[in-house]
């Protein structure tokens, strides 16, 4: 099917990462996330301690429920009478179970919205592979499922983030440093995708929207063995460097996330806040888009691009990503063997 032709869909599918909803879910969830990587259970339990700080429950599933609750009436208001389904990569509702339910309900052709705005293996292609795997598990009755394009520079994503950033800047003074953050990824993944350039463009648009000519883009939530290079600098290292250079006020903008889930409330609101306090910096954080009505309206607009062929909108200078990705785009990162002297640190 040509990317320029409208398509007929009979359902919307929300696809997300998933997260534990009770303390007993934490380690099984992390086992799902790290399946095939040989990470010892004791290391998973250490990471799981982050979740236990918040009652063993990630906010992400509730945030998906809230997004669906906001999207359904927005679809009806736009005269789009389609059911909304939801499936996760790593925790219930699992994507395969959802695709099975869609097949049981007679769904034939669905349009998937993924809760990742940018291009990369983990943020785009892996979700497409998740969908393909679920379809294979369900069998011939599984619906055809197309994925909505990346939306990192869509006006209905950028405009709420401009307002959120402006709100975080209020009262910080003219010398506040604007620091955008996103999930770090291995360099072998970053070098084969537009992930970094898309995030930098989104950050530029938001910084311009709040009247800041300068800004920093840094990284957070790194995982994996220390000998594998990932995008740097880490947000905590950057806070320390800024403080050492005389910066006294920082505003963090989590541009790589659409909701305040664990990577935001732990890595930023807990760890980064502690780092800033230790080095004597005032730290504020902008909210993510969450269920801002403009963002929800943007999702409806992205759906209408594919259903009705409405013009595609973007605010950035980068080319709009195609509706259907090339087969070889955003390949999986290489996973080098772990040297014996670092294996225990995983």
Legacy VTK file of the C-alpha trace (Angstrom):
# vtk DataFile Version 3.0
C-alpha trace
ASCII
DATASET POLYDATA
POINTS 346 float
0.000 0.000 0.000
1.372 3.398 -0.927
2.073 5.718 1.981
0.184 8.473 0.114
-3.106 6.565 -0.064
-5.737 6.722 2.707
-6.485 3.370 4.310
-9.524 1.776 5.861
-9.057 0.807 9.510
-11.428 -0.839 11.942
-9.471 -0.337 15.214
-6.770 1.685 16.953
-4.034 -0.136 18.880
-1.981 1.606 21.589
1.401 -0.131 21.993
3.641 0.634 24.970
6.500 -0.700 27.062
4.538 -1.872 30.085
5.474 -1.874 33.747
4.870 -3.765 36.998
1.699 -2.987 38.929
2.524 -4.757 42.209
5.723 -5.618 44.135
5.525 -9.279 43.089
5.488 -8.185 39.431
8.806 -6.336 39.539
11.373 -9.080 38.944
9.199 -11.013 36.438
8.714 -7.743 34.541
12.465 -7.100 34.486
13.021 -10.674 33.309
10.751 -9.909 30.377
12.646 -6.690 29.624
16.061 -8.381 29.696
15.136 -11.771 28.227
18.038 -13.344 26.338
20.719 -11.112 27.839
21.842 -13.443 30.621
21.496 -10.855 33.384
21.653 -12.501 36.849
18.558 -12.399 39.029
20.456 -10.598 41.792
21.145 -7.726 39.391
17.458 -7.587 38.461
16.570 -7.416 42.149
18.949 -4.463 42.555
17.273 -2.626 39.693
13.881 -3.623 41.076
14.656 -1.642 44.215
13.909 1.500 42.168
10.335 0.318 41.701
9.955 -0.589 45.371
10.626 3.052 46.256
7.234 3.674 44.637
5.344 0.746 46.118
6.503 -1.736 43.467
4.274 -0.100 40.874
5.263 1.702 37.701
3.033 4.615 36.658
3.187 3.707 32.966
0.165 1.411 32.767
-2.057 3.934 34.552
-0.749 6.581 32.183
-1.714 4.422 29.197
-5.178 3.974 30.678
-5.472 7.746 31.114
-4.324 8.332 27.517
-6.927 5.891 26.201
-9.607 7.507 28.370
-8.732 10.868 26.801
-8.352 9.518 23.260
-11.685 7.679 23.007
-13.919 10.777 23.340
-11.530 12.762 21.129
-11.997 10.145 18.416
-15.771 10.269 18.809
-15.701 14.068 18.605
-13.803 13.728 15.320
-16.436 11.240 14.066
-13.926 8.369 14.172
-15.950 5.453 15.502
-13.168 2.929 16.106
-12.483 0.770 19.186
-9.197 1.356 21.004
-7.112 -1.642 22.096
-3.927 -1.648 24.176
-1.000 -4.068 24.338
2.460 -3.923 25.946
5.876 -5.279 25.109
6.832 -6.394 28.616
3.810 -6.618 30.919
0.083 -7.149 30.947
-1.844 -6.506 28.859
0.678 -8.344 26.678
0.596 -7.501 22.999
-0.020 -11.083 21.842
-3.053 -11.356 24.122
-4.398 -8.081 22.763
-3.906 -9.112 19.136
-5.706 -12.373 19.933
-8.600 -10.382 21.391
-8.665 -8.206 18.287
-8.818 -11.331 16.111
-11.622 -12.757 18.268
-13.512 -9.472 17.846
-13.216 -9.669 14.074
-10.747 -6.800 13.664
-9.074 -6.980 10.257
-6.949 -3.820 9.865
-5.705 -1.746 12.812
-3.576 1.365 13.126
-0.991 1.324 15.928
0.126 4.336 17.970
3.377 3.638 19.822
4.264 5.628 22.946
7.700 6.515 21.545
7.981 9.656 19.436
11.348 9.029 17.782
13.190 6.639 15.483
15.538 3.963 16.842
15.610 0.213 17.134
14.084 0.130 20.627
11.650 2.983 19.980
10.371 1.987 16.552
11.603 -1.136 14.808
11.461 -3.313 17.923
7.805 -2.351 18.379
7.140 -3.332 14.778
8.860 -6.650 15.484
6.739 -7.044 18.624
3.624 -6.567 16.505
4.837 -9.039 13.881
5.642 -11.605 16.571
2.198 -11.199 18.106
0.584 -11.618 14.690
2.607 -14.794 14.099
1.582 -16.143 17.513
-2.083 -15.510 16.801
-1.896 -16.979 13.320
-3.856 -16.358 10.116
-6.752 -14.683 11.923
-4.497 -11.887 13.219
-5.342 -8.442 11.858
-3.063 -6.429 9.625
-1.507 -3.712 11.799
0.162 -0.540 10.474
2.223 1.781 12.664
1.772 5.555 12.829
4.845 7.594 11.881
7.194 9.300 14.345
5.797 12.504 15.849
8.725 14.093 17.724
8.281 17.403 15.842
4.515 17.406 15.391
3.060 20.773 16.471
0.675 19.065 18.894
3.645 17.512 20.682
5.961 20.530 20.570
3.437 23.188 21.606
2.453 21.572 24.930
6.126 20.972 25.690
6.880 24.639 25.045
4.213 25.587 27.596
5.433 22.980 30.091
8.992 24.251 29.736
7.936 27.882 30.101
6.088 26.963 33.295
9.182 25.225 34.700
11.311 28.268 33.840
9.104 30.702 35.758
10.864 32.032 38.801
14.236 30.494 37.926
15.947 33.666 36.750
17.468 34.625 33.423
20.569 32.478 33.947
18.741 29.134 34.249
20.328 26.432 32.110
17.919 24.554 29.857
18.805 20.853 29.753
16.840 18.355 27.646
17.003 14.671 28.540
16.186 11.416 26.788
16.882 7.729 27.345
20.459 6.872 26.435
20.957 4.115 23.876
24.054 2.203 22.713
26.141 4.043 20.134
25.692 1.061 17.819
21.947 1.804 17.902
22.288 5.579 17.714
24.592 5.398 14.676
21.982 3.550 12.594
18.962 5.746 13.334
17.845 9.373 13.446
17.260 9.185 17.195
19.783 11.812 18.284
19.088 14.238 15.434
15.323 14.017 16.008
15.675 14.689 19.724
18.048 17.578 19.082
15.558 19.067 16.613
12.689 18.723 19.098
14.840 20.340 21.783
15.733 23.199 19.416
12.079 23.833 18.643
11.109 23.907 22.319
14.080 26.058 23.316
13.190 28.508 20.560
9.600 28.494 21.753
10.649 29.679 25.221
13.183 32.183 23.888
16.367 30.274 24.747
19.113 30.317 22.143
21.268 27.797 23.973
20.397 24.448 25.470
21.967 21.090 26.255
20.847 17.603 25.217
21.944 14.916 27.661
21.079 11.322 28.401
19.714 9.236 31.230
18.645 5.742 32.296
21.649 3.944 30.816
21.738 0.182 31.377
23.948 -2.667 30.262
27.616 -3.582 30.664
30.063 -0.705 31.175
32.323 -1.708 28.267
29.538 -0.989 25.723
29.559 2.722 24.714
26.250 4.590 25.076
25.235 8.164 24.309
26.752 10.642 26.773
26.900 12.779 28.853
24.737 11.329 31.585
22.374 13.855 33.138
23.929 13.506 36.593
27.455 14.002 35.263
26.231 17.030 33.340
24.629 18.566 36.414
27.930 18.195 38.242
29.834 19.782 35.336
27.429 22.710 35.125
27.689 23.324 38.865
31.476 23.213 38.685
31.333 25.868 35.954
29.187 28.146 38.114
25.638 27.306 37.037
23.203 27.665 39.930
19.846 26.943 38.270
18.867 24.130 35.889
15.581 23.258 34.186
15.295 19.661 33.004
13.012 18.882 30.068
12.370 15.142 29.530
11.895 15.431 25.776
12.383 11.701 25.183
9.245 10.632 27.086
5.538 11.315 26.620
4.528 10.612 30.236
6.021 10.829 33.725
6.817 7.134 34.093
9.636 5.448 36.025
12.526 6.886 33.999
11.205 10.323 34.876
10.119 9.945 38.501
13.193 7.945 39.536
16.044 8.965 37.219
15.129 12.646 37.228
12.866 13.412 40.196
14.894 11.201 42.544
18.473 10.728 41.323
18.971 13.997 39.425
17.311 15.983 42.195
19.706 14.404 44.707
22.690 15.219 42.472
21.615 18.837 42.093
21.127 19.206 45.844
24.567 17.741 46.509
26.303 20.217 44.168
24.199 23.216 45.228
22.062 23.728 42.106
18.405 24.648 42.030
16.604 22.128 39.823
13.192 22.347 38.168
11.602 19.888 35.772
9.128 20.395 32.952
6.193 18.010 32.759
5.799 15.598 29.862
2.830 15.942 27.489
0.793 13.212 29.207
-2.863 13.694 28.334
-2.657 17.351 27.334
-5.688 17.892 25.071
-3.459 19.238 22.299
-1.329 16.089 22.324
-4.429 13.901 22.283
-5.744 15.964 19.370
-2.381 15.401 17.689
-2.855 11.635 17.950
-6.260 12.020 16.305
-4.610 14.073 13.562
-1.964 11.375 13.013
-4.756 8.819 12.710
-6.557 11.017 10.188
-3.382 11.271 8.102
-3.656 7.557 7.461
-7.445 7.266 7.302
-8.304 10.316 5.249
-5.052 11.574 3.787
-5.041 14.928 5.620
-1.753 16.805 5.103
1.112 15.822 7.346
2.295 18.498 9.730
5.701 19.007 11.317
7.581 21.955 12.776
11.139 20.787 12.263
13.707 21.027 9.502
14.214 17.256 9.232
12.396 15.232 6.604
9.104 13.685 7.733
9.565 9.979 8.240
7.642 7.743 5.817
4.501 5.935 6.901
6.080 2.578 6.150
9.696 2.102 7.214
12.224 0.436 4.925
12.894 -3.221 5.836
16.454 -2.563 6.983
15.984 0.683 8.890
17.019 1.051 12.544
18.673 -2.385 12.906
19.165 -4.006 16.281
22.356 -2.900 18.064
25.312 -5.209 18.114
25.865 -6.920 21.451
29.603 -7.515 21.945
30.713 -10.273 24.259
31.282 -9.279 27.877
34.894 -9.247 29.045
35.451 -11.466 32.077
36.523 -8.557 34.240
33.219 -6.707 33.664
30.735 -9.552 33.596
30.049 -9.359 37.325
29.032 -5.703 37.084
25.929 -6.396 35.004
LINES 1 347
346 0 1 2 3 4 5 6 7 8 9 10 11 12 13 14 15 16 17 18 19 20 21 22 23 24 25 26 27 28 29 30 31 32 33 34 35 36 37 38 39 40 41 42 43 44 45 46 47 48 49 50 51 52 53 54 55 56 57 58 59 60 61 62 63 64 65 66 67 68 69 70 71 72 73 74 75 76 77 78 79 80 81 82 83 84 85 86 87 88 89 90 91 92 93 94 95 96 97 98 99 100 101 102 103 104 105 106 107 108 109 110 111 112 113 114 115 116 117 118 119 120 121 122 123 124 125 126 127 128 129 130 131 132 133 134 135 136 137 138 139 140 141 142 143 144 145 146 147 148 149 150 151 152 153 154 155 156 157 158 159 160 161 162 163 164 165 166 167 168 169 170 171 172 173 174 175 176 177 178 179 180 181 182 183 184 185 186 187 188 189 190 191 192 193 194 195 196 197 198 199 200 201 202 203 204 205 206 207 208 209 210 211 212 213 214 215 216 217 218 219 220 221 222 223 224 225 226 227 228 229 230 231 232 233 234 235 236 237 238 239 240 241 242 243 244 245 246 247 248 249 250 251 252 253 254 255 256 257 258 259 260 261 262 263 264 265 266 267 268 269 270 271 272 273 274 275 276 277 278 279 280 281 282 283 284 285 286 287 288 289 290 291 292 293 294 295 296 297 298 299 300 301 302 303 304 305 306 307 308 309 310 311 312 313 314 315 316 317 318 319 320 321 322 323 324 325 326 327 328 329 330 331 332 333 334 335 336 337 338 339 340 341 342 343 344 345
